[in-house]
Amino acid sequence: MQVKRLFDVLHYQQQTHPQAVAIASIKDGNWWKVSTDELINFSNKLSLGLLKLGIQKGDKVAVVTSANRTEWNICDQGIGQIGAINVPLYPTISEADYEHILTHSEAKICIVSDSKLYDKVKNLKTRVATLQEVYTFDQVEGAKNYEEIMQLGEGGDVAQIKAISDTIAPNSLATLIYTSGTTGTPKGVMLSHHNIVSNVLTVRAELPITAGHTALSFLPLCHIFERMVIYTYLYAGANIYYSDIDTLKDKLGTVRPHFFTTVPRLLEKVYEGIVNKGLALTGIKKKLFFWALEMADKYDYDQKPSFLFKIADKLIFSKWREGLGGRIMGIVTGSAACPLKMARVFSAAGIPIREGYGLTETSPVLTFNRFVEGGAMLGTVGMPIKDVEIKIAEDGEILAKGPNIMMGYYKEPEKTREVLTEDGWFSTGDVGTFVTNNAGNKFLKITDRKKELLKTSGGKYVAPAPIESKFRENFFIEQIMVIGESKKFVSALIVPAYPVLEQFANENGIAFTYRNDLIAHPKVLAKYQSIVDELNPNFSHIEQIKKFKLLTNEWTPESGELTPTMKLKRKVINERYTKEIESIYND
């Protein structure tokens, strides 16, 4: 069969390579493994239940889950195949954001995973005119359970579903995804079935994964990146296992995945853990470890392994692979810029890291580095995918055109026209350029966000993202934001990696009670100054960090400094740390 709508993907799997484990997630402390046929049957029950509740084609149903779980997919399939619109929401947004999105989307039903989320949205029934009911996956006191919807659909006529699904065109609205947004009110991105399916089919052709392979998923399903990847896994016939971040280490060992997607910060954490283990070694073992690490740090894609490299692999890198389950064939990272060091070192260790690029508005993939020889280039986000055109505007902005470009922003035609031309070119807001590898292939390199370029008081433009990415490679730095708009020089707010810093303090006899004491200590300030001095030569004189301020609290989505996709909310951070910034420039 030909896949044209999102709900076709599961039926394609049923016809071509049905799986005993289509999706597995933890339920009541054990793996709940759901086959292809079971997933279809559960989805049909939900569809029929929604129809009995009066949900019709075009109605919006919001779904929120704290962790990836099979029920989310049942809802996604069940909502989509009756022509209703899935509105996935982040679990970390505020109650005010929930109210705005549910009101703006005119959601009729909201389904949440647990009591914590239920407490956030239960009172919105009185404030959101269209919202009829809130259901929960878990048993929550006082809440209706989504099993009630399933029971309504028990014994229903599946022909009802087919009669509706046959009328759903590929170019019709499939989902409404509200952007996390680094500034302003979230916008509802309208993606059609064709938008996402085109991405799934193209990406699938480039991934080293086939029927029966195992994929691990832990990035939020409400984000289009992980959601598209899940459709891709289903299309390929992979066995999907869900995890949360807290239990990821254990899941890697038990699931032993062939493939997963991630974000750079997680890779950085894994790398820090590996190096810390190396630092704890002694004697010849420690020397061998850092000898191997030095070799990895010089690696380039498609490099043929030397005899010495094979020794390093056997003694050191093979243990890294075992730590990830021992079967990794590929990892794709996105959402934020991947530090060059991470891609280089992990790939050298036989854990192929490939960076990609895209936005919610592009369903999402525009470019990514391939897993074939000549198909990847370090420091880039890869080559454009099939049927996608990329060009660079005169001001450096990346423009994209293709079947994956959104339908527009929901109820906001003016904002749509700001980014999408009549002939289909989408303005990404990112700045970039094309570079060529030794094989003659052109790769896209992101240099910064257009709106995030700093302009110093001297009129010089500075791109903060590459500077931040380089500094985050250092173990002592957890987070960093480069500042300097309308200032005489560039500086930075730095959140130290406190576990590393506290170890440094213990080793150097630095006594402290609170973090404020620690970051004010002369030896600590000297340490961070030495890091700045070491890394500054990687940048031009104008781009170099002249001063910095160490901060006590990590930035999180919950505290408001990061978006749900872990991007810096620069405006928020600038406002919250006005005093600290002023002290940098007034001292």
Secondary structure in CASP SS format (residue, H / E / C, confidence):
PFRMAT SS
TARGET T0000
AUTHOR 0000-0000-0000
METHOD secondary structure of the structure
MODEL  1
M C 1.00
Q C 1.00
V C 1.00
K C 1.00
R C 1.00
L C 1.00
F C 1.00
D H 1.00
V H 1.00
L H 1.00
H H 1.00
Y H 1.00
Q H 1.00
Q H 1.00
Q H 1.00
T H 1.00
H C 1.00
P C 1.00
Q C 1.00
A C 1.00
V C 1.00
A C 1.00
I E 1.00
A E 1.00
S E 1.00
I E 1.00
K E 1.00
D C 1.00
G C 1.00
N E 1.00
W E 1.00
W E 1.00
K E 1.00
V E 1.00
S C 1.00
T H 1.00
D H 1.00
E H 1.00
L H 1.00
I H 1.00
N H 1.00
F H 1.00
S H 1.00
N H 1.00
K H 1.00
L H 1.00
S H 1.00
L H 1.00
G H 1.00
L H 1.00
L H 1.00
K H 1.00
L C 1.00
G C 1.00
I C 1.00
Q C 1.00
K C 1.00
G C 1.00
D C 1.00
K E 1.00
V E 1.00
A E 1.00
V E 1.00
V E 1.00
T C 1.00
S C 1.00
A C 1.00
N C 1.00
R C 1.00
T H 1.00
E H 1.00
W H 1.00
N H 1.00
I H 1.00
C H 1.00
D H 1.00
Q H 1.00
G H 1.00
I H 1.00
G H 1.00
Q C 1.00
I C 1.00
G C 1.00
A C 1.00
I E 1.00
N E 1.00
V E 1.00
P E 1.00
L E 1.00
Y C 1.00
P C 1.00
T C 1.00
I C 1.00
S C 1.00
E H 1.00
A H 1.00
D H 1.00
Y H 1.00
E H 1.00
H H 1.00
I H 1.00
L H 1.00
T H 1.00
H H 1.00
S H 1.00
E C 1.00
A E 1.00
K E 1.00
I E 1.00
C E 1.00
I E 1.00
V E 1.00
S C 1.00
D C 1.00
S H 1.00
K H 1.00
L H 1.00
Y H 1.00
D H 1.00
K H 1.00
V H 1.00
K H 1.00
N H 1.00
L H 1.00
K H 1.00
T H 1.00
R C 1.00
V C 1.00
A C 1.00
T C 1.00
L C 1.00
Q C 1.00
E E 1.00
V E 1.00
Y E 1.00
T E 1.00
F C 1.00
D C 1.00
Q C 1.00
V C 1.00
E C 1.00
G C 1.00
A C 1.00
K E 1.00
N E 1.00
Y H 1.00
E H 1.00
E H 1.00
I H 1.00
M H 1.00
Q H 1.00
L H 1.00
G H 1.00
E C 1.00
G C 1.00
G C 1.00
D C 1.00
V C 1.00
A H 1.00
Q H 1.00
I H 1.00
K H 1.00
A H 1.00
I H 1.00
S H 1.00
D C 1.00
T C 1.00
I C 1.00
A C 1.00
P C 1.00
N C 1.00
S C 1.00
L E 1.00
A E 1.00
T E 1.00
L E 1.00
I E 1.00
Y E 1.00
T C 1.00
S C 1.00
G C 1.00
T C 1.00
T C 1.00
G C 1.00
T C 1.00
P C 1.00
K C 1.00
G E 1.00
V E 1.00
M E 1.00
L E 1.00
S E 1.00
H H 1.00
H H 1.00
N H 1.00
I H 1.00
V H 1.00
S H 1.00
N H 1.00
V H 1.00
L H 1.00
T H 1.00
V H 1.00
R H 1.00
A C 1.00
E C 1.00
L C 1.00
P C 1.00
I C 1.00
T C 1.00
A C 1.00
G C 1.00
H C 1.00
T E 1.00
A E 1.00
L E 1.00
S E 1.00
F C 1.00
L C 1.00
P C 1.00
L C 1.00
C C 1.00
H C 1.00
I H 1.00
F H 1.00
E H 1.00
R H 1.00
M H 1.00
V H 1.00
I H 1.00
Y H 1.00
T H 1.00
Y H 1.00
L H 1.00
Y H 1.00
A H 1.00
G C 1.00
A C 1.00
N E 1.00
I E 1.00
Y E 1.00
Y E 1.00
S C 1.00
D C 1.00
I C 1.00
D C 1.00
T C 1.00
L H 1.00
K H 1.00
D H 1.00
K H 1.00
L H 1.00
G H 1.00
T H 1.00
V H 1.00
R C 1.00
P C 1.00
H C 1.00
F E 1.00
F E 1.00
T E 1.00
T E 1.00
V C 1.00
P H 1.00
R H 1.00
L H 1.00
L H 1.00
E H 1.00
K H 1.00
V H 1.00
Y H 1.00
E H 1.00
G H 1.00
I H 1.00
V H 1.00
N H 1.00
K H 1.00
G H 1.00
L H 1.00
A C 1.00
L C 1.00
T C 1.00
G H 1.00
I H 1.00
K H 1.00
K H 1.00
K H 1.00
L H 1.00
F H 1.00
F H 1.00
W H 1.00
A H 1.00
L H 1.00
E H 1.00
M H 1.00
A H 1.00
D C 1.00
K C 1.00
Y C 1.00
D C 1.00
Y C 1.00
D C 1.00
Q C 1.00
K C 1.00
P C 1.00
S C 1.00
F H 1.00
L H 1.00
F H 1.00
K H 1.00
I H 1.00
A H 1.00
D H 1.00
K H 1.00
L H 1.00
I H 1.00
F H 1.00
S H 1.00
K H 1.00
W H 1.00
R H 1.00
E H 1.00
G H 1.00
L C 1.00
G C 1.00
G C 1.00
R C 1.00
I C 1.00
M C 1.00
G E 1.00
I E 1.00
V E 1.00
T E 1.00
G C 1.00
S C 1.00
A C 1.00
A C 1.00
C C 1.00
P C 1.00
L H 1.00
K H 1.00
M H 1.00
A H 1.00
R H 1.00
V H 1.00
F H 1.00
S H 1.00
A H 1.00
A C 1.00
G C 1.00
I C 1.00
P C 1.00
I E 1.00
R E 1.00
E E 1.00
G E 1.00
Y E 1.00
G E 1.00
L C 1.00
T H 1.00
E H 1.00
T H 1.00
S C 1.00
P C 1.00
V E 1.00
L E 1.00
T E 1.00
F E 1.00
N C 1.00
R C 1.00
F C 1.00
V C 1.00
E C 1.00
G C 1.00
G C 1.00
A C 1.00
M C 1.00
L C 1.00
G C 1.00
T C 1.00
V C 1.00
G C 1.00
M E 1.00
P E 1.00
I C 1.00
K C 1.00
D C 1.00
V C 1.00
E E 1.00
I E 1.00
K E 1.00
I E 1.00
A C 1.00
E C 1.00
D C 1.00
G C 1.00
E E 1.00
I E 1.00
L E 1.00
A E 1.00
K E 1.00
G C 1.00
P C 1.00
N C 1.00
I C 1.00
M C 1.00
M C 1.00
G E 1.00
Y E 1.00
Y C 1.00
K C 1.00
E C 1.00
P H 1.00
E H 1.00
K H 1.00
T H 1.00
R H 1.00
E H 1.00
V H 1.00
L E 1.00
T C 1.00
E C 1.00
D C 1.00
G C 1.00
W C 1.00
F E 1.00
S E 1.00
T E 1.00
G E 1.00
D E 1.00
V E 1.00
G E 1.00
T E 1.00
F E 1.00
V E 1.00
T E 1.00
N C 1.00
N C 1.00
A C 1.00
G C 1.00
N C 1.00
K E 1.00
F E 1.00
L E 1.00
K E 1.00
I E 1.00
T E 1.00
D E 1.00
R E 1.00
K H 1.00
K H 1.00
E H 1.00
L C 1.00
L E 1.00
K E 1.00
T C 1.00
S C 1.00
G C 1.00
G C 1.00
K C 1.00
Y E 1.00
V E 1.00
A C 1.00
P H 1.00
A H 1.00
P H 1.00
I H 1.00
E H 1.00
S H 1.00
K H 1.00
F H 1.00
R C 1.00
E C 1.00
N C 1.00
F C 1.00
F C 1.00
I E 1.00
E E 1.00
Q E 1.00
I E 1.00
M E 1.00
V E 1.00
I E 1.00
G C 1.00
E C 1.00
S C 1.00
K C 1.00
K C 1.00
F C 1.00
V C 1.00
S E 1.00
A E 1.00
L E 1.00
I E 1.00
V E 1.00
P E 1.00
A C 1.00
Y H 1.00
P H 1.00
V H 1.00
L H 1.00
E H 1.00
Q H 1.00
F H 1.00
A H 1.00
N H 1.00
E H 1.00
N C 1.00
G C 1.00
I C 1.00
A C 1.00
F C 1.00
T C 1.00
Y C 1.00
R H 1.00
N H 1.00
D H 1.00
L H 1.00
I H 1.00
A C 1.00
H C 1.00
P H 1.00
K H 1.00
V H 1.00
L H 1.00
A H 1.00
K H 1.00
Y H 1.00
Q H 1.00
S H 1.00
I H 1.00
V H 1.00
D H 1.00
E H 1.00
L H 1.00
N H 1.00
P H 1.00
N H 1.00
F C 1.00
S C 1.00
H C 1.00
I C 1.00
E C 1.00
Q C 1.00
I C 1.00
K C 1.00
K E 1.00
F E 1.00
K E 1.00
L E 1.00
L C 1.00
T C 1.00
N C 1.00
E C 1.00
W C 1.00
T C 1.00
P C 1.00
E C 1.00
S C 1.00
G C 1.00
E C 1.00
L E 1.00
T C 1.00
P C 1.00
T C 1.00
M C 1.00
K C 1.00
L E 1.00
K C 1.00
R H 1.00
K H 1.00
V H 1.00
I H 1.00
N H 1.00
E H 1.00
R H 1.00
Y C 1.00
T H 1.00
K H 1.00
E H 1.00
I H 1.00
E H 1.00
S H 1.00
I H 1.00
Y H 1.00
N H 1.00
D C 1.00
END
